[in-house]
Amino acid sequence: MDYSALTPGAKLQAEVDGVWYSAEVVTVSTGKSRAKAPVKVHFAGYTAADDIWVGAARLRSKLLKEKKEAKKPETAKKGKKKVEKPKLEVEMGYWAIRGLGAPIRMILEYKGVTYTDNQYADGQKWFAEDKPKLLEKNPLANLPYVKEGDTVICQSNSVLSYLGMRLGLAGRDPTTRFKNEQLLCEIFDTRNAMIELVYPFKKVNRTEAEFKESAPNAAAGNFGKYEAWLDMYKTDYFCGPKPLVCDFHIWEMLDQTKLLAEKIGEKTWFEKFPLCKAFYDRFKALEPLQKYFESPAYKLPCNNIAMAGAYFG
């Protein structure tokens, strides 16, 4: 392709995960290392940290022309046959609830990964059968886990970070990667607050009466920090123009809080957090996730009623 007419500042559209966004040219590289993606673009309304390099297939502009080249004489093809990279296939395991498993399931669906979802309905299958096998590969074996070949990753945020790295959902540059990591830690604090509310073995709510007293405040939402983050960066998703792994966990907790509010008849927290509401709707409309939202996995209890007696399932 002939990129010569794409000068800095030229307006065009650039594609990210199947969606076309308004953008402008930052620079065009002539280096060999950038041959497949020579155009750096900046998205309207986003920071420089979200700039990306793209090629002609991900650009729309009348300035982009097909280069006319003299026909080369045909020669016998030499060299090795290109070997296609095998598609990622994984196993995941978690209790038969949404809990910490929901963000993992959504990520795998979003990226079209072939996966086996091992849902443990009781402790026997996990503790007596599967955990001992995984301990041979990882002394930290616990739920949730992701297994790819002989690699077993455990601990919730490590699983999300691993999938982010393997699936291109961890951020393209250091600034974005650290935004993603901060948000993964922050949303875990939000999840812990929900756990303290709904499970009777936590100090905060040891009885159903204590739960009923605390639930209205929790249902009102504690998403001020997330609203402020979206207001500061003015991005469609928490780290830029497309979802990273943190968005999947944040969305799950927004959805759980919405369900809690509906259960106890409180006004939804959406009224106080319009930017979070816009994110919630935008995320739920993502085409690759519609199969998940229609699946039995999305209809699982949020928390473990059967084994742990959660007040809010």
N, C-alpha and C positions, 0 to 999 in steps of 0.2 A: 504494500500500500504506500501511497505517497502522502506523507505527513507534513510536507513542507509548508502548507498553508495554515497549519495549526500553530499560530503564534501565541505567546503568553497573553492571557486575558480573553481569548476567543471563547465564545459561549457554545456549549454543546450539551448533550445528555450522556451520562455514563451509567452502566448497568451494575447493580450489586444484588446478588442472589435473586435474579429474575425481575428486579424492579428497576425502572429507569428514573434517575434523579438529575435535576438541573445542576450543571457544573461548569467550570471554566478551566482552560488549559493553564497549568503552572509552567511547564517546560516540556520539551520534546528531546529525548536522548538519542544520540546516534551511535552510542556504544554497543558493542556486540552483546554484552551481558543483558542489555535491555531490548534486544531485537524482537522478542515476542510481546513485550509490553512497554513500548517506548514513550508513552504519553502519561505524564503525571497530571492528575486532575484534582481540583479542589471543589468540594460540594458546597453549594449555596447554603448558608446558615450553620455550617460546621467549622470546627477549628482545623488548623493546619495538621494537627495530629491525625486527622481522619483522611488526609490526602492519600490517594492510591495510584499505582502504576497500572495502566490497562493497555490493551491492544485494540485493533480495529473492530474485532467482533463484539467488543463491549462499549463501542462509541457510536453515537448518532450525530452526524454533522455533514452539511453540504460541502464543507471544506475538505472532507476526507475523500480522496480520489484513488482509483486503482492505478497503480504504476504501470505504464506501458514499457515492456521490455522486449528486446529482440529475441526471437525464438531461438533457443539453443538446440543444436543437433542432438538427436536422441542417442543416448549411450546405454550400454548394458548396466543394469542396476547392480551395485556391489555392496558389500557390507552385510552386517548381521541384521536379521529381522527384528523389528522393534517388538519388545516384549511388553505387553500391557501389565500395568501394576494391578495386582489382585485386589478385588473389592474388600473393604474392611468387614470382617465378621467377628462378633464378640458375644460373650455370655455376660449377663448381668444377674445379680441376685439381690433381693430385698424381701422384706415381709410383704404379705398380700394386702398392702395398704398403699396409699399414695405416698405419704411421708417424704422421706429422702429419696425414694425411688422415682417419684414423678418427674423431677427435672432431668434425670438420666434418661428415662423413657422418651421424654419429649425431644431431647437432643438427638437421640438415635433416630427417631422418626423424622425429624427435621432434615437430617443429613442423609436419609435414605439408607441407613446402615442395616445390614442383615444381622439380626440379633435374636438370642434366646433369652426370654424373660423368666427367670426362675423366681416364682413367687412362693414364699414360705408361709403356709397357713398355720403352722405350729412349730414348736421348737425341735421336735423329733427329727424331721428330715434335715434340718439345718445343723443342729449340734451333733447328732449321732452319725450322719452320713456325709454331708457335703463339706462341712467345716474342716474335719480331719484331713480330707484330701487337699483342700486349699492351703492348710497349714504347712504342707510339704513344699509348697511353692512360695509362700509368704507367711512368716511367723506372726504378722499382724492381722491375719485373716479375720474379717468381720463383715457385717452388713452395713451399708451396701458394698458390693464389689463389682468390678468389671474384669473379665478374663479375656485376653486376646492371645491365643496360642498358649505359650508357657508363661506369659506375663500376667500376673494377678495384681491389681491395684485396689487398695482398700482405703478407708477413711474418706468421708464424703467430699470434702473440698479437693482432695488429691484426685479422686475419681473425676470430678468435674474439670480440674486442671488438665488431667491426662487426655480426656476427650476433647477439650479445647485445643490442645496441642496437636492431636492426631487429626482433627476435623477442621482445622483452620478457624476455630471459634474462640481463640485466646487473645486476639489483637495482633495487628500487623507491625506494630512498632512498640518500643519500650513504654511510652506514655500511655498508650491504649491498654497494653498488657497490665500495667500497674493499676489503672482505673478498674479493670475487670477484677483483679485480685482483691482490691479494697472492697468492692461491692460484694464479692463472694463472702468475705468475712463479715461484712455489715449485715447481710441478709441472714447469716447464720445466727447472729444475735437476735434478730427478729423472730426466727424460727424457735430459738430457745425460749423466748418469752411466751410463745404459743404453747410449747411443751409444758412449761410451768403452769400455764392456765388449765390445760385440759387433762393432765394425768394426775391421779389422786396420790401418787407416791412422791410427788414434789412438795417441797415445804410451802410453796406459795398457796396452793389450793389442795388441801388434804381432804376436804369434804365437799359434797355437792353444794352445800349452802355457801361455802367460800367461793366455789366456782361461779355460782349465780350472782354473787356480789361483785366479782371481778370481771365477768364476761362483758357487760355493757361498755366498760372502759376499753377493753381489748377490741371489741367489735367496732368502736369508733375509729380504730386505726392509729398506728404509730408510724405513719409514713411521711412525717414532716421532712426528714432528712432526704428521702428519695425525691420528694417534690422540689426541694431546694436544689438538688443535684440536676434534675431535668431543667429547671429554670435557669441555672447557671450555664449549662452546656448547650441547651436548646437543640437537642438531637432527638431523632425519632425513637432510638433505643438508648440504653444507658451509656454506651460507649461510642456511639456513632450511628451511621445510617443503616446498619444491619445488626441483628442480634449476636451477642457473644454468650458464653455459658452463664454469666451472671444474670442475664435477662430471663433465662428459663427458671431459675430459682426465685428471683424476685416475683415473676408472674405467678408462680405457684403460691407464694405467701399472700399476694394480693387476692387471689382467688379463694384461698382458705378463709381469709378474714371476711371476704364478702359472704361466703357461705355461713360463717358464724353469725354475722349480723342478721342475715335472713332467718336463721334458726331461732334467735332470741327476740326477733321482731324489732330490732333497732334500726334507725336510719343508716343507710349505707355510708361508709366513709368516703365514697366517691365524691360526695358533695364538697368536701373540704380539700380534695386533692385532684383538681381537674387534669393536671399533667399526667398524674399516675393513671387516671381514668382513660385518657387518650392512649397512653402506652398499653394499658390492659386490653382495650378494644383492638388496637393495631396488631398486637401480638396474637390475639385469639383469631384474627382473620387471616393469619399466614396460611397459605394454601398447603404447604407440606405438613402442617399440623392437624389438618381436618380429620385425617384418618384416626389420629390419636384421640381427638375430642369425641369421636363417635364410637370409640372402643370401650370394652369392659374395664380397661386399665384406668381410664379417666373416671369411671363410676365407682372405683374402689373407695372404701372409707379413707378419709384423710388421716385418721389416727387409729390406733389399735384398740378397738372396743373389746374384742373377744379375749385377748390375752392380758391386756394391761388396764382394762376398765376405763378407758378415756371417757370424759364427760361429753366431749364433742367429737363425733366420728365423721 
